[in-house]
Amino acid sequence: MTRYLDYSSPVHVAADGSGDFTAVSDALASIPTEYKGEVTFCIHKGTYKERLTVVRPHVTFVGESWDETVICFGLYARMMMEDGEKRGTFRSYSCLVDAHDITFRNLTIANTAGKGPDVGQALAVYADGDRLMFDH
């Protein structure tokens, strides 16, 4: 089903299906390439087990509750990849930010891979950009 969203208004993400999307990555991927304005995603309480890649600028992610709105994934440095190489630290992120003017507010981004002695290093966020804000 194709639906039109007005990206000048907040777009709602809710794991329980009550929002515009059930996954943050799907909401992010839905932004038309020709849309150049700012986008705000209101992320409802829930655990979103997904790997998030943010390469589009001017996006704000606002959680409903910092301790009950969680984006997480579980990759780790010692993990073997299909090519036989270890993943390494910088490919273990749960969220990659490679854009400018990005804000995360009132939510948690976590790496759920396990304890360091068991899995090696694991990144929650790998961020590269100007004017990035992580607030509460």
Secondary structure, DSSP 8 states (H G I E B T S, - for coil): ------TTS-EEE-TTS-SSBS-HHHHHHTS-TT--S-EEEEE-SEEEE--EEE-SSSEEEEES-TTTEEEEE---TT-B-TTSSB--GGG--SEEE-SSSEEEES-EEEE-S--HHHH----SEEE-SSSEEEE-
